[in-house]
Amino acid sequence: MTPFRLLLVEDSVNDAALVTAELEQAGYLPTTRRVDSLEALRDALAAEPWDLVLCDYRLPRFSALDVLALLHGQERDVPLIVLSSQLSEEQAVTLMKAGARDCFSKDRMARLGPAVARELEETRVRRERARAEVDRDILAKASELLTASLEQAARLDQLVQLMVPRVADWCAFFLQDADQGGLRLVALAHPDAARRAHAWKLDQRFPLDPQAAAGPAHVLRTGQPEFMPDVRKRPEPITKDAAHQRAIEGLGLRSVVNVPLPGNEGRLGVLSLGTLGERTLSQVDLALALELARRTGLVLENARLFQEAREAVRLRDEFLTVAAHELRTPLTTLRLQLGTLLQRSEAHHLEPDVVTRLERSVRQVRRLGTLVEGLLDVSQLSSGELSLMPERFDLEELVAEVLERFQAEARAAGCELRQSPRRGLWGTWDRLRVDQAVAALISNALKFGPGRPVEVDVGREGGFARIQVRDRGIGVPLDQVERIFERFGRAVSSHSYGGLGLGLYLARRAAEAHGGRAWAEPAAEEGARFTLELPLEKETRE
């Protein structure tokens, strides 16, 4: 016997009994409700869903056409078959045009079984397609919301709205609360504002018991989804607190679905669906809730990892700032002391070996000072752009000064520093920042191209001054030419080559602060070529 819900619009008790008997003979077990007025019909449609409407053509004060109009007015997808003792061909055509699925005489009841079978199957297919379309639409919109740049609370608030009333009457997200040691209601959707307010108060007054035998807390603890088609048949109450249980029952829930929000290190919370009255949830709703929870859990997990990474970066930058400031003062003192000793070396007739050691110490302290200044610049860039103090100077002269400063280091590396012929190239830039950028390129060339010459060319290219540093070292792979300009970016292991990976990053940021740029490219034969480009006239910025 095939069960289905039959709404019978019939004023004759005897005819209704005949219809029921015919259906049972055809193998059906209908749950039937008979109505004989439009008011009763409205009440029946509002009370519960129906699979089929069988209707007499003419009843006291209304006809099958009025029933069809009522169904269409309420946008009910319920097939209607008209049974009548007297039905002309013209009336049948009119009914079919109005939306009736079939019309035949009560004298031909043998047609009833096949007609019902056809309509139930077509309705099932049609409803499954419609439901699949609803699920696709909800999941598509959910994906858009989850990937949008919104705060977590806004995301969850909008997600629960997607489910109500299309899938359920209630939809809520509970998230783990480390302070409370359990679940906390964070988003809730219900069409009635008073009921929403009541549910929020309920959550504050009665926190969910982590050891509950059912409900969201149980799902969080076990990780198993919960599907209760009828909560009135739940084997045991959600809570042992009688007042709390009465408050839950006061919500009038009929069906509930609770599914966990999965995370990499455990469950993040629970997604809950609920219905009221005669409306019930199904396995299809459970599947939709599981998929929505999976997507939500993935995004929440990514958001958590992002927050942790951002906090780690903030702590790192804070540490670097403090460490750099703490190192700066003793380094300055040490540099001055070493410089003084070096200046007095001749007057004190120090041995050449001692002088050499002093010179090495000065270079190492200067290098250490450059690293510390780089860390401070990175900290400044984390909170905004580099501040510039423009002045007019000859760029070629500045490059020559930087090269002179690196002569000792170049000799130690076995490199010859070559500069293109000087013709004078004046412009307005921040002398300190440009000096740092050129120094970073020279230092980089000496580090990765020891024993080979380093060529520095300064010239004009359109409206820009261009400094190119060419080395003949290990070169830069094409897939790393951008990475080496990132903060702490490196193309080789830090075990093989020292440094913090900040010099090129600061050089590019200095160039960009001037309205220029910096880039690298493999050289034609060997090594690499680094270019720093600065506008000859500084850009005007708001």
C-alpha positions as CSV (number, residue, x, y, z in Angstrom):
1,M,0.0,0.0,0.0
2,T,1.3,3.4,-1.0
3,P,0.6,6.1,1.6
4,F,-0.1,9.7,0.5
5,R,-1.9,12.8,1.9
6,L,-5.3,13.3,0.1
7,L,-7.4,16.5,0.4
8,L,-10.9,15.5,-0.7
9,V,-13.2,18.4,-1.6
10,E,-16.5,16.6,-1.5
11,D,-19.9,17.4,0.1
12,S,-21.1,13.8,-0.2
13,V,-19.9,11.4,2.6
14,N,-20.9,8.4,0.5
15,D,-19.0,9.6,-2.6
16,A,-15.9,10.3,-0.3
17,A,-16.2,6.7,1.0
18,L,-16.4,5.4,-2.6
19,V,-13.2,7.4,-3.6
20,T,-11.3,6.1,-0.6
21,A,-12.4,2.5,-1.3
22,E,-11.3,2.8,-4.9
23,L,-7.9,4.1,-3.9
24,E,-7.4,1.3,-1.4
25,Q,-8.4,-1.2,-4.1
26,A,-5.7,0.4,-6.4
27,G,-3.0,-0.1,-3.7
28,Y,-3.0,3.2,-1.9
29,L,-3.3,4.1,1.7
30,P,-4.4,7.7,1.7
31,T,-4.5,9.9,4.8
32,T,-7.6,11.8,3.9
33,R,-9.2,15.0,5.0
34,R,-12.6,15.9,3.6
35,V,-13.7,19.5,3.3
36,D,-16.9,20.9,1.8
37,S,-16.4,24.7,1.9
38,L,-13.7,27.2,0.8
39,E,-13.1,28.2,4.4
40,A,-12.4,24.6,5.4
41,L,-10.2,24.2,2.3
42,R,-8.1,27.2,3.3
43,D,-7.7,25.9,6.8
44,A,-6.7,22.5,5.5
45,L,-4.1,24.0,3.1
46,A,-2.6,26.1,5.9
47,A,-2.5,23.2,8.4
48,E,-0.3,20.7,6.5
49,P,1.1,19.9,3.1
50,W,-0.9,17.7,0.7
51,D,0.1,15.4,-2.2
52,L,-3.2,15.5,-4.1
53,V,-6.6,17.2,-4.2
54,L,-9.6,15.3,-5.5
55,C,-12.5,17.7,-6.1
56,D,-16.1,17.4,-7.1
57,Y,-17.0,19.7,-10.0
58,R,-19.9,21.5,-8.3
59,L,-20.5,22.0,-4.6
60,P,-22.8,24.2,-2.7
61,R,-21.7,27.9,-3.2
62,F,-18.5,27.1,-5.1
63,S,-17.0,24.9,-7.9
64,A,-13.8,23.2,-8.9
65,L,-12.8,26.4,-10.7
66,D,-12.8,28.3,-7.3
67,V,-10.7,25.5,-5.8
68,L,-8.2,25.9,-8.6
69,A,-8.1,29.7,-8.2
70,L,-7.5,29.3,-4.4
71,L,-4.6,26.9,-5.1
72,H,-3.0,29.2,-7.6
73,G,-3.5,32.2,-5.4
74,Q,-1.5,30.4,-2.6
75,E,1.1,29.2,-5.2
76,R,0.5,25.6,-4.0
77,D,2.2,22.9,-6.1
78,V,-0.6,20.3,-5.5
79,P,-2.2,18.5,-8.4
80,L,-6.0,18.6,-8.7
81,I,-8.2,15.9,-10.3
82,V,-11.9,16.7,-10.8
83,L,-14.5,13.9,-10.3
84,S,-18.1,14.6,-11.3
85,S,-21.3,12.8,-12.0
86,Q,-22.2,15.3,-14.7
87,L,-19.4,16.9,-16.6
88,S,-19.7,18.2,-20.2
89,E,-16.8,18.1,-22.6
90,E,-16.8,21.9,-22.7
91,Q,-16.6,22.1,-18.8
92,A,-13.7,19.6,-18.8
93,V,-11.8,21.7,-21.3
94,T,-12.3,24.8,-19.2
95,L,-11.1,23.0,-16.1
96,M,-7.9,21.7,-17.9
97,K,-7.2,25.1,-19.1
98,A,-7.6,26.4,-15.6
99,G,-4.9,24.0,-14.3
100,A,-6.8,20.7,-13.4
101,R,-4.5,17.7,-14.0
102,D,-7.4,15.4,-15.1
103,C,-11.2,15.3,-15.2
104,F,-13.5,12.3,-15.5
105,S,-16.9,11.0,-14.4
106,K,-17.5,9.3,-11.1
107,D,-18.9,6.5,-13.2
108,R,-15.4,5.8,-14.5
109,M,-13.7,5.3,-11.1
110,A,-11.4,2.6,-12.6
111,R,-9.4,5.6,-14.0
112,L,-8.7,6.9,-10.6
113,G,-5.9,4.6,-9.6
114,P,-3.7,5.2,-12.7
115,A,-4.4,8.9,-12.6
116,V,-3.3,9.2,-9.0
117,A,-0.2,7.1,-9.8
118,R,0.7,9.4,-12.6
119,E,0.2,12.6,-10.7
120,L,2.0,11.5,-7.6
121,E,5.0,10.5,-9.7
122,E,5.0,13.7,-11.7
123,T,4.7,15.7,-8.5
124,R,7.5,13.9,-6.9
125,V,9.8,14.6,-9.9
126,R,8.7,18.2,-10.1
127,R,9.2,18.8,-6.4
128,E,12.6,17.1,-6.4
129,R,13.7,19.4,-9.2
130,A,12.4,22.4,-7.5
131,R,14.1,21.5,-4.2
132,A,17.4,20.8,-6.0
133,E,17.2,24.3,-7.5
134,V,16.5,25.8,-4.1
135,D,19.5,23.9,-2.6
136,R,21.8,25.1,-5.5
137,D,20.6,28.6,-5.1
138,I,21.2,28.6,-1.3
139,L,24.7,27.1,-1.6
140,A,25.7,29.4,-4.4
141,K,24.6,32.5,-2.3
142,A,26.2,31.0,0.8
143,S,29.5,30.6,-1.1
144,E,29.3,34.3,-2.2
145,L,28.7,35.4,1.4
146,L,31.5,33.2,2.8
147,T,34.1,34.5,0.4
148,A,33.0,38.1,0.7
149,S,35.2,40.4,2.8
150,L,32.9,40.5,5.8
151,E,33.4,40.0,9.5
152,Q,32.5,36.6,10.9
153,A,29.3,37.9,12.6
154,A,28.0,39.5,9.5
155,R,28.6,36.3,7.5
156,L,26.7,34.1,9.8
157,D,23.9,36.6,10.2
158,Q,23.3,36.5,6.4
159,L,23.8,32.8,6.1
160,V,20.9,32.0,8.5
161,Q,18.7,34.3,6.6
162,L,19.2,32.1,3.5
163,M,17.5,29.1,5.2
164,V,14.4,30.8,6.5
165,P,11.7,30.3,5.4
166,R,12.7,28.4,2.3
167,V,14.0,25.4,4.2
168,A,13.1,25.9,7.8
169,D,11.3,28.2,10.3
170,W,14.4,28.5,12.5
171,C,18.0,28.6,11.6
172,A,20.9,29.3,14.1
173,F,24.6,29.1,14.4
174,F,26.2,28.1,17.8
175,L,30.0,28.5,18.1
176,Q,32.3,27.2,20.8
177,D,32.9,29.7,23.6
178,A,36.2,29.2,25.4
179,D,35.1,31.4,28.3
180,Q,31.8,29.6,28.8
181,G,33.2,26.2,28.0
182,G,30.3,25.4,25.7
183,L,28.3,26.7,22.9
184,R,27.1,30.3,22.4
185,L,24.3,31.4,20.1
186,V,25.9,33.8,17.6
187,A,23.3,34.0,14.7
188,L,19.6,33.4,14.6
189,A,16.9,33.7,11.9
190,H,13.1,33.5,12.4
191,P,10.4,35.7,10.7
192,D,8.9,36.7,14.1
193,A,11.0,39.3,15.9
194,A,9.3,38.5,19.3
195,R,10.3,34.9,19.0
196,R,13.8,35.8,18.0
197,A,14.2,38.0,21.1
198,H,12.8,35.2,23.2
199,A,15.3,32.7,21.8
200,W,18.2,35.1,22.5
201,K,17.0,35.5,26.1
202,L,16.7,31.8,26.4
203,D,20.3,31.3,25.3
204,Q,21.5,33.8,27.9
205,R,19.4,32.4,30.7
206,F,20.0,28.7,30.0
207,P,23.5,28.1,28.6
208,L,23.5,24.7,26.8
209,D,24.7,21.9,29.0
210,P,27.9,20.4,27.5
211,Q,26.9,17.0,28.8
212,A,23.4,17.1,27.3
213,A,22.1,13.8,25.9
214,A,20.7,15.5,22.7
215,G,20.6,18.8,20.9
216,P,23.4,21.1,19.7
217,A,25.7,20.4,22.7
218,H,25.5,16.7,22.2
219,V,26.3,17.1,18.5
220,L,29.3,19.3,19.3
221,R,30.6,16.7,21.8
222,T,30.0,13.6,19.6
223,G,30.5,15.1,16.1
224,Q,27.4,13.1,14.9
225,P,24.6,15.0,13.2
226,E,21.2,14.9,14.8
227,F,18.0,14.6,12.8
228,M,14.6,14.5,14.6
229,P,11.6,14.5,12.3
230,D,9.3,14.9,15.3
231,V,10.9,16.3,18.5
232,R,7.9,15.2,20.5
233,K,9.1,11.6,20.0
234,R,12.6,12.4,21.4
235,P,13.4,9.5,23.8
236,E,14.7,11.8,26.5
237,P,14.7,15.6,27.2
238,I,17.6,17.8,26.1
239,T,18.3,19.1,29.6
240,K,17.6,17.9,33.1
241,D,16.7,21.4,34.1
242,A,12.9,21.4,34.2
243,A,12.6,25.1,33.6
244,H,15.0,25.0,30.7
245,Q,13.1,22.1,29.2
246,R,9.8,23.9,29.5
247,A,11.3,26.9,27.8
248,I,12.6,24.8,24.9
249,E,9.2,23.1,24.5
250,G,7.6,26.6,24.5
251,L,9.4,27.3,21.2
252,G,6.9,24.9,19.6
253,L,9.5,23.0,17.5
254,R,8.4,20.1,15.4
255,S,11.5,19.0,13.5
256,V,15.1,19.7,14.2
257,V,18.4,19.1,12.4
258,N,21.7,19.8,14.2
259,V,25.0,19.3,12.4
260,P,28.6,20.0,13.5
261,L,30.8,22.7,11.9
262,P,34.0,20.9,11.1
263,G,37.5,22.4,11.7
264,N,41.0,21.1,11.3
265,E,41.5,20.8,15.1
266,G,38.0,19.8,16.1
267,R,34.4,21.0,15.8
268,L,33.9,24.8,15.7
269,G,30.2,24.8,16.5
270,V,26.8,23.6,15.4
271,L,24.3,24.6,12.7
272,S,20.7,24.1,13.7
273,L,17.5,24.0,11.7
274,G,14.0,23.8,13.1
275,T,10.4,23.8,11.9
276,L,7.1,24.7,13.6
277,G,3.5,23.3,13.4
278,E,3.0,20.6,10.9
279,R,6.0,21.4,8.8
280,T,8.7,18.8,9.1
281,L,12.3,18.4,7.9
282,S,13.6,15.5,5.8
283,Q,16.8,13.8,4.8
284,V,17.2,16.3,2.0
285,D,17.3,19.1,4.6
286,L,19.9,17.2,6.6
287,A,22.1,16.8,3.5
288,L,21.8,20.6,2.7
289,A,22.7,21.4,6.3
290,L,25.7,19.2,6.3
291,E,27.0,20.8,3.1
292,L,26.4,24.3,4.4
293,A,28.1,23.4,7.6
294,R,31.1,22.0,5.8
295,R,31.5,25.2,3.7
296,T,31.0,27.4,6.7
297,G,33.5,25.4,8.9
298,L,36.1,25.6,6.2
299,V,35.8,29.4,6.0
300,L,35.7,29.9,9.7
301,E,38.8,27.7,10.0
302,N,40.6,29.7,7.3
303,A,39.5,33.0,9.1
304,R,40.9,31.6,12.4
305,L,44.2,30.7,10.8
306,F,44.4,34.1,9.1
307,Q,43.8,35.9,12.4
308,E,46.5,33.8,14.1
309,A,48.9,34.5,11.2
310,R,48.2,38.2,11.4
311,E,48.7,38.2,15.1
312,A,52.0,36.4,14.7
313,V,53.1,38.9,12.2
314,R,52.1,41.8,14.5
315,L,54.1,40.2,17.4
316,R,57.1,39.7,15.1
317,D,57.0,43.3,13.9
318,E,56.7,44.5,17.5
319,F,59.6,42.4,18.6
320,L,61.7,43.6,15.6
321,T,60.9,47.2,16.5
322,V,61.8,46.9,20.1
323,A,65.0,44.8,19.3
324,A,66.1,47.3,16.7
325,H,65.7,50.3,19.0
326,E,67.5,48.5,21.8
327,L,70.4,47.6,19.5
328,R,70.7,51.1,17.9
329,T,72.1,53.0,20.9
330,P,75.0,50.6,21.8
331,L,75.8,50.2,18.1
332,T,76.2,53.9,17.7
333,T,78.4,54.1,20.7
334,L,80.5,51.2,19.4
335,R,80.9,52.7,15.9
336,L,82.0,56.0,17.4
337,Q,84.5,54.3,19.7
338,L,86.0,52.2,16.8
339,G,86.1,55.2,14.5
340,T,88.0,57.2,17.1
341,L,90.5,54.4,17.7
342,L,91.0,54.1,13.9
343,Q,91.6,57.8,13.6
344,R,94.2,57.7,16.4
345,S,95.9,54.6,15.1
346,E,98.6,56.5,13.2
347,A,99.3,58.8,16.2
348,H,99.6,55.9,18.5
349,H,101.7,53.9,16.1
350,L,99.5,50.8,16.2
351,E,100.6,47.7,14.4
352,P,99.3,47.2,10.9
353,D,97.6,44.0,12.0
354,V,95.7,45.9,14.7
355,V,94.7,48.6,12.2
356,T,93.4,46.0,9.8
357,R,91.4,44.4,12.6
358,L,90.0,47.8,13.5
359,E,89.0,48.5,9.9
360,R,87.2,45.1,9.7
361,S,85.4,45.8,13.0
362,V,84.2,49.2,11.7
363,R,82.9,47.5,8.5
364,Q,81.1,44.8,10.5
365,V,79.6,47.4,12.9
366,R,78.5,49.5,9.9
367,R,76.9,46.4,8.3
368,L,75.2,45.6,11.6
369,G,73.9,49.2,11.8
370,T,72.5,48.9,8.3
371,L,70.6,45.7,9.3
372,V,69.2,47.5,12.4
373,E,68.1,50.5,10.3
374,G,66.5,48.1,7.9
375,L,64.5,46.5,10.6
376,L,63.3,50.0,11.8
377,D,62.3,50.9,8.2
378,V,60.3,47.6,7.9
379,S,58.5,48.5,11.1
380,Q,57.7,52.0,9.7
381,L,56.4,50.5,6.5
382,S,54.1,48.1,8.4
383,S,52.2,51.2,9.7
384,G,52.4,53.2,6.5
385,E,54.5,54.5,3.6
386,L,58.1,55.7,3.9
387,S,58.4,59.3,4.8
388,L,60.6,61.3,2.4
389,M,62.8,64.4,2.8
390,P,63.5,65.5,-0.7
391,E,66.5,67.6,-1.6
392,R,68.3,68.3,-4.9
393,F,71.6,66.5,-5.5
394,D,73.7,64.8,-8.2
395,L,72.7,61.1,-8.4
396,E,76.0,60.1,-9.9
397,E,77.9,61.8,-7.1
398,L,75.8,59.9,-4.6
399,V,76.4,56.6,-6.3
400,A,80.2,57.3,-6.3
401,E,80.1,57.9,-2.6
402,V,78.3,54.6,-2.0
403,L,80.8,52.8,-4.2
404,E,83.7,54.4,-2.3
405,R,82.1,53.3,1.0
406,F,82.0,49.7,-0.3
407,Q,85.5,49.6,-1.6
408,A,86.9,47.8,1.4
409,E,84.1,45.2,1.3
410,A,84.6,44.8,-2.4
411,R,88.3,44.1,-1.9
412,A,87.4,41.5,0.7
413,A,85.0,39.8,-1.7
414,G,87.5,40.0,-4.5
415,C,85.3,42.2,-6.6
416,E,86.1,45.2,-8.7
417,L,83.5,48.0,-8.6
418,R,83.2,49.9,-11.9
419,Q,81.1,53.0,-12.4
420,S,80.1,54.4,-15.8
421,P,81.6,57.7,-16.8
422,R,80.0,60.6,-14.8
423,R,78.2,63.3,-16.7
424,G,76.1,64.7,-13.9
425,L,72.5,63.7,-13.3
426,W,70.6,66.1,-11.0
427,G,67.2,65.5,-9.5
428,T,65.1,65.9,-6.3
429,W,64.9,62.8,-4.1
430,D,65.4,61.7,-0.5
431,R,69.2,61.4,-0.3
432,L,69.1,58.9,2.6
433,R,66.6,56.6,1.0
434,V,68.3,56.6,-2.4
435,D,71.6,56.0,-0.6
436,Q,70.1,53.0,1.2
437,A,68.6,51.6,-2.0
438,V,71.8,51.9,-4.0
439,A,73.8,50.4,-1.1
440,A,71.3,47.5,-1.0
441,L,71.9,46.8,-4.7
442,I,75.7,47.0,-4.3
443,S,75.7,44.8,-1.2
444,N,73.6,42.3,-2.9
445,A,75.9,42.2,-6.0
446,L,79.0,41.7,-3.8
447,K,77.3,38.9,-1.8
448,F,76.1,36.8,-4.7
449,G,79.0,37.6,-7.1
450,P,82.2,37.3,-5.2
451,G,85.4,37.3,-7.2
452,R,83.8,38.9,-10.2
453,P,83.5,42.6,-11.2
454,V,80.4,44.6,-10.4
455,E,79.4,47.3,-12.9
456,V,77.2,50.2,-12.0
457,D,75.7,52.4,-14.7
458,V,73.9,55.6,-14.0
459,G,71.9,57.2,-16.8
460,R,68.7,58.8,-18.1
461,E,65.8,56.9,-19.6
462,G,62.9,59.1,-20.7
463,G,61.7,61.0,-17.6
464,F,63.6,58.8,-15.2
465,A,67.0,58.4,-13.8
466,R,68.1,54.8,-14.0
467,I,70.8,53.0,-11.9
468,Q,71.7,49.6,-13.1
469,V,73.9,47.2,-11.1
470,R,75.2,44.2,-13.0
471,D,77.0,41.3,-11.3
472,R,78.3,38.0,-12.6
473,G,77.3,35.8,-9.8
474,I,74.8,33.0,-9.3
475,G,72.0,34.9,-11.0
476,V,68.2,35.0,-10.2
477,P,65.8,32.3,-11.5
478,L,62.9,33.9,-13.5
479,D,60.3,32.5,-11.0
480,Q,62.1,34.3,-8.2
481,V,62.6,37.8,-9.6
482,E,59.5,39.1,-7.8
483,R,59.9,37.0,-4.6
484,I,63.3,38.5,-3.8
485,F,61.7,42.0,-3.5
486,E,59.2,40.8,-0.9
487,R,59.7,41.4,2.8
488,F,62.1,38.8,4.1
489,G,62.0,37.3,0.6
490,R,64.9,35.1,-0.4
491,A,65.7,33.1,-3.5
492,V,68.4,31.0,-1.8
493,S,68.8,29.4,1.6
494,S,69.7,31.6,4.5
495,H,72.3,29.0,5.5
496,S,74.3,29.6,2.4
497,Y,74.0,33.4,2.3
498,G,73.5,35.8,5.2
499,G,71.2,38.7,5.6
500,L,67.6,39.3,6.6
501,G,66.1,39.5,3.1
502,L,65.2,43.2,3.6
503,G,67.6,45.2,1.5
504,L,65.8,44.7,-1.9
505,Y,62.4,45.0,-0.3
506,L,63.4,48.4,1.1
507,A,65.0,49.4,-2.1
508,R,61.8,48.8,-4.0
509,R,59.7,50.5,-1.4
510,A,62.0,53.5,-1.5
511,A,61.8,53.7,-5.3
512,E,58.0,53.4,-5.2
513,A,57.8,56.1,-2.5
514,H,59.5,58.4,-5.1
515,G,57.1,57.3,-7.8
516,G,59.7,55.0,-9.4
517,R,60.3,51.3,-9.4
518,A,62.9,48.6,-8.9
519,W,63.3,45.2,-10.5
520,A,65.7,42.4,-11.3
521,E,66.3,40.3,-14.4
522,P,68.8,37.6,-15.3
523,A,71.7,39.0,-17.2
524,A,72.3,38.0,-20.8
525,E,75.4,35.7,-20.1
526,E,75.7,35.2,-16.4
527,G,74.7,36.9,-13.1
528,A,71.9,39.3,-12.7
529,R,71.0,43.0,-13.4
530,F,69.2,45.1,-10.8
531,T,67.6,48.3,-11.9
532,L,66.5,51.3,-9.7
533,E,64.4,53.9,-11.6
534,L,63.6,57.3,-10.1
535,P,61.5,60.1,-11.6
536,L,63.6,63.1,-12.6
537,E,60.7,65.3,-11.3
538,K,59.1,63.8,-8.1
539,E,55.4,63.0,-8.5
540,T,53.0,65.3,-6.7
541,R,51.0,63.3,-4.1
542,E,47.9,64.2,-2.2
